[in-house]
Amino acid sequence: MPPQPNILLVGCGKMGGALLRRWQEKKLYKEICVVEPAPIDVLSAKAVPDFQHIPASFRPGVIVFAVKPQVLPEVAKLYKAYASKGALVLSIAAGRPISFFEKTLSRTACIVRAMPNTPASIGEGITVACANRNVSKPQKAQAGLLLGSVGEVLWVEQEKLLNPVTALSGSGPAYVFLLIEALTEAGKKIGLDAKMAEKLARQTVIGSAALAKDSSSVSARKLRENVTSPGGTTAAALEVLMAPNGVQPLFDKALAAAAKRAEELSK
């Protein structure tokens, strides 16, 4: 395990807070300083309202940017001195490429760009990360440990893959919640009351996800086939959902639109 670093967490909203809680539970840092103007409800974390209030004696080994991407141009440049001294820069801000940080901080800065998703808030997230050429093996391991505290971590060599990753897993939880909404509405239209329809929709998705996790060696296709009896009720529904104008072309268009928007935001 890499040595525990001093961490400077810039931004402590939903995702930053989720990371911080897990780091605290797993004791993954030596000292931490959180830069966040709003009150935070996390344990034993030293919080300051802005960069100017960071203690002069604090020397971070890792700087984590967890702020909204639109404020990064003004925020990131403040931390140039830390990055130039070798601190690992770990960004979970959507749409800001590694080149942005190299230009803003230094060409020699050690940068990891990561895309987590919201299930990280309960430790069930998945994060895809990409490191620049300056990141050492110990730093990459350190980043993997910190990101892995909230779920699985996958590494990619090509940063351009983070745009389709954003489209699939970054935005993906919204698609699943939309599925719950759609199942609820469809259930109401065939005679269920609203409360029962939503309860059934929620628990069906929750249970199916748990089954998929427990059966990780079984393909999604096989899991679907296991539920489907020839000529039965599930088969009747799947004839509609898997028709040429069914859900697949809709998801193809949806993910393409999301990936295109991610690419636009990264420019």
C-alpha positions as CSV (number, residue, x, y, z in Angstrom):
1,M,0.0,0.0,0.0
2,P,1.3,3.5,-0.9
3,P,2.3,5.7,2.1
4,Q,-0.5,7.9,3.4
5,P,-0.3,11.3,1.8
6,N,-1.3,14.8,2.9
7,I,-4.4,15.6,0.7
8,L,-5.7,19.0,-0.3
9,L,-9.3,18.5,-1.4
10,V,-10.6,21.5,-3.4
11,G,-14.4,21.3,-3.3
12,C,-16.5,19.2,-1.0
13,G,-19.9,18.9,-2.7
14,K,-21.6,15.6,-3.3
15,M,-18.8,13.8,-5.0
16,G,-16.0,15.4,-3.0
17,G,-17.9,14.7,0.2
18,A,-18.4,11.0,-0.8
19,L,-14.7,10.6,-1.4
20,L,-13.8,12.3,1.9
21,R,-16.1,10.1,4.0
22,R,-14.6,7.0,2.5
23,W,-11.0,8.3,2.9
24,Q,-11.8,8.9,6.6
25,E,-13.4,5.5,7.1
26,K,-10.4,3.7,5.5
27,K,-7.8,6.1,7.0
28,L,-6.2,6.8,3.6
29,Y,-4.4,10.0,4.4
30,K,-2.0,11.4,6.9
31,E,-3.5,14.9,7.0
32,I,-6.2,16.6,5.0
33,C,-7.2,20.2,4.3
34,V,-10.5,20.9,2.6
35,V,-11.1,24.1,0.6
36,E,-14.8,24.7,0.6
37,P,-16.7,27.9,1.3
38,A,-19.9,26.2,2.3
39,P,-20.2,24.3,5.7
40,I,-19.3,20.7,5.4
41,D,-20.7,17.8,7.5
42,V,-17.8,15.5,7.5
43,L,-15.8,14.2,10.5
44,S,-12.4,15.5,11.6
45,A,-11.7,17.4,8.5
46,K,-9.9,20.8,8.6
47,A,-11.9,23.1,6.3
48,V,-10.9,26.5,5.0
49,P,-13.1,28.8,2.9
50,D,-10.6,29.6,0.2
51,F,-7.0,29.2,-1.1
52,Q,-5.7,32.1,1.0
53,H,-6.6,30.3,4.2
54,I,-4.7,27.1,3.6
55,P,-2.1,26.9,6.4
56,A,1.4,27.9,5.2
57,S,2.8,24.7,6.9
58,F,0.5,22.4,4.9
59,R,2.4,20.4,2.2
60,P,0.0,18.3,0.1
61,G,1.2,15.2,-1.7
62,V,-2.1,15.0,-3.6
63,I,-4.4,17.8,-4.8
64,V,-7.9,16.7,-5.6
65,F,-10.1,19.0,-7.7
66,A,-13.7,18.3,-7.1
67,V,-15.2,21.6,-8.1
68,K,-17.6,22.5,-11.0
69,P,-15.6,22.6,-14.3
70,Q,-16.7,26.1,-15.1
71,V,-14.8,27.5,-12.1
72,L,-11.7,25.5,-12.7
73,P,-9.9,28.1,-14.8
74,E,-9.9,30.6,-11.9
75,V,-9.4,28.0,-9.2
76,A,-6.8,25.7,-10.6
77,K,-4.1,28.3,-11.3
78,L,-4.0,29.1,-7.6
79,Y,-2.4,25.7,-6.9
80,K,0.4,26.0,-9.5
81,A,3.1,26.1,-6.8
82,Y,2.0,22.9,-5.2
83,A,1.9,21.1,-8.6
84,S,5.3,22.4,-9.5
85,K,6.7,20.8,-6.4
86,G,5.6,17.4,-7.5
87,A,2.2,17.0,-5.9
88,L,-0.1,14.6,-7.7
89,V,-3.1,16.5,-9.2
90,L,-6.3,14.3,-9.3
91,S,-9.3,15.8,-11.1
92,I,-12.8,14.5,-11.1
93,A,-14.2,17.7,-12.8
94,A,-16.0,16.7,-15.9
95,G,-15.0,18.1,-19.3
96,R,-11.6,19.4,-18.3
97,P,-8.8,17.5,-20.1
98,I,-5.3,16.8,-18.9
99,S,-4.0,19.4,-21.4
100,F,-6.0,22.1,-19.5
101,F,-4.1,21.2,-16.3
102,E,-0.8,21.0,-18.0
103,K,-1.4,24.4,-19.5
104,T,-2.7,26.0,-16.3
105,L,-0.3,24.4,-13.9
106,S,2.8,23.1,-15.7
107,R,3.8,20.8,-18.5
108,T,5.7,18.7,-15.9
109,A,2.7,18.5,-13.5
110,C,1.6,15.0,-12.5
111,I,-2.0,14.7,-13.6
112,V,-4.7,12.1,-13.3
113,R,-8.1,12.8,-14.8
114,A,-11.0,10.6,-13.5
115,M,-14.7,10.2,-14.2
116,P,-16.6,8.7,-11.3
117,N,-20.3,8.3,-11.1
118,T,-22.9,9.1,-8.4
119,P,-23.2,5.5,-6.9
120,A,-19.8,6.4,-5.5
121,S,-21.8,8.1,-2.7
122,I,-22.6,4.6,-1.3
123,G,-19.4,2.9,-2.3
124,E,-20.9,1.3,-5.4
125,G,-19.4,3.6,-8.0
126,I,-17.2,2.9,-11.0
127,T,-14.4,5.3,-12.0
128,V,-12.4,5.4,-15.2
129,A,-9.0,7.2,-14.9
130,C,-6.2,8.3,-17.2
131,A,-2.8,9.5,-16.2
132,N,-0.4,11.7,-18.0
133,R,3.2,10.7,-18.8
134,N,4.5,12.5,-15.7
135,V,2.7,10.3,-13.2
136,S,4.9,7.7,-11.5
137,K,3.8,4.2,-10.7
138,P,3.5,5.0,-6.9
139,Q,1.4,8.0,-7.7
140,K,-0.8,6.0,-10.0
141,A,-1.2,3.4,-7.3
142,Q,-2.0,6.2,-4.8
143,A,-4.7,7.6,-7.2
144,G,-6.1,4.2,-7.6
145,L,-6.4,3.7,-3.9
146,L,-8.1,7.0,-3.3
147,L,-10.6,6.5,-6.2
148,G,-11.1,2.8,-5.3
149,S,-12.4,3.8,-1.9
150,V,-15.8,4.5,-3.6
151,G,-16.0,1.6,-6.0
152,E,-14.2,0.0,-8.9
153,V,-11.5,1.7,-10.9
154,L,-10.6,1.1,-14.5
155,W,-7.5,2.8,-16.2
156,V,-7.3,3.8,-19.8
157,E,-4.3,4.9,-21.8
158,Q,-6.3,7.0,-24.3
159,E,-7.9,10.1,-22.7
160,K,-10.3,10.4,-25.5
161,L,-12.1,7.3,-24.1
162,L,-13.3,9.4,-21.2
163,N,-16.0,11.1,-23.4
164,P,-17.8,7.8,-24.2
165,V,-17.2,6.7,-20.5
166,T,-18.9,9.9,-19.4
167,A,-21.8,9.1,-21.8
168,L,-22.2,5.5,-20.5
169,S,-21.3,5.3,-16.8
170,G,-21.0,9.0,-15.8
171,S,-24.5,9.8,-17.0
172,G,-25.7,6.2,-16.8
173,P,-27.3,6.5,-13.3
174,A,-29.8,9.0,-14.8
175,Y,-30.8,6.4,-17.4
176,V,-31.5,3.8,-14.7
177,F,-33.6,6.3,-12.7
178,L,-35.5,7.1,-15.9
179,L,-36.2,3.4,-16.3
180,I,-37.7,3.3,-12.9
181,E,-39.9,6.3,-13.8
182,A,-40.9,4.7,-17.1
183,L,-41.7,1.3,-15.5
184,T,-43.8,3.2,-12.8
185,E,-45.8,5.1,-15.4
186,A,-46.4,1.9,-17.5
187,G,-47.5,0.1,-14.4
188,K,-50.0,2.7,-13.6
189,K,-51.4,2.5,-17.1
190,I,-52.1,-1.2,-16.8
191,G,-54.0,-0.8,-13.5
192,L,-51.5,-0.5,-10.6
193,D,-51.8,2.4,-8.2
194,A,-48.9,4.8,-8.2
195,K,-47.4,3.8,-4.9
196,M,-47.3,0.1,-5.7
197,A,-46.1,0.7,-9.3
198,E,-43.1,2.7,-8.0
199,K,-42.3,0.2,-5.2
200,L,-42.3,-2.6,-7.7
201,A,-40.2,-0.7,-10.3
202,R,-37.6,0.4,-7.7
203,Q,-37.2,-3.0,-6.1
204,T,-37.1,-4.8,-9.4
205,V,-34.2,-2.6,-10.6
206,I,-32.5,-2.9,-7.2
207,G,-32.8,-6.7,-7.1
208,S,-31.8,-7.1,-10.7
209,A,-28.7,-5.0,-10.2
210,A,-27.8,-7.0,-7.1
211,L,-28.3,-10.2,-9.1
212,A,-26.1,-8.9,-11.9
213,K,-23.4,-8.1,-9.4
214,D,-23.6,-11.5,-7.7
215,S,-23.5,-13.1,-11.2
216,S,-20.5,-11.2,-12.6
217,S,-19.3,-14.1,-14.6
218,V,-22.6,-14.5,-16.4
219,S,-23.3,-12.2,-19.4
220,A,-26.1,-9.7,-19.3
221,R,-27.6,-11.5,-22.3
222,K,-27.6,-14.8,-20.4
223,L,-29.2,-13.2,-17.4
224,R,-32.0,-11.9,-19.6
225,E,-32.5,-15.2,-21.3
226,N,-32.7,-16.9,-17.9
227,V,-35.8,-14.8,-17.1
228,T,-37.4,-15.3,-20.5
229,S,-39.6,-18.4,-21.1
230,P,-40.5,-19.1,-24.7
231,G,-44.0,-17.8,-25.5
232,G,-44.4,-16.3,-22.0
233,T,-45.1,-12.8,-20.6
234,T,-41.4,-11.7,-20.7
235,A,-41.0,-12.8,-24.3
236,A,-44.1,-10.8,-25.2
237,A,-42.6,-7.6,-23.7
238,L,-39.2,-8.2,-25.2
239,E,-40.7,-8.5,-28.7
240,V,-41.5,-4.8,-28.3
241,L,-38.4,-3.7,-26.5
242,M,-36.0,-5.5,-28.8
243,A,-37.8,-4.6,-32.1
244,P,-35.9,-2.6,-34.7
245,N,-37.4,0.6,-33.3
246,G,-37.0,-0.6,-29.7
247,V,-34.6,0.5,-26.9
248,Q,-31.3,-0.3,-28.7
249,P,-31.5,2.5,-31.3
250,L,-32.7,4.8,-28.6
251,F,-29.7,4.1,-26.4
252,D,-27.4,4.3,-29.4
253,K,-28.7,7.8,-30.1
254,A,-28.7,8.8,-26.4
255,L,-25.1,7.8,-25.7
256,A,-23.9,9.3,-29.0
257,A,-25.5,12.6,-28.0
258,A,-23.9,12.5,-24.5
259,A,-20.5,11.6,-25.9
260,K,-20.7,14.4,-28.4
261,R,-21.6,16.9,-25.7
262,A,-18.8,15.6,-23.5
263,E,-16.4,16.2,-26.4
264,E,-17.7,19.8,-26.9
265,L,-17.3,20.6,-23.2
266,S,-13.7,19.3,-23.2
267,K,-12.7,21.9,-25.8
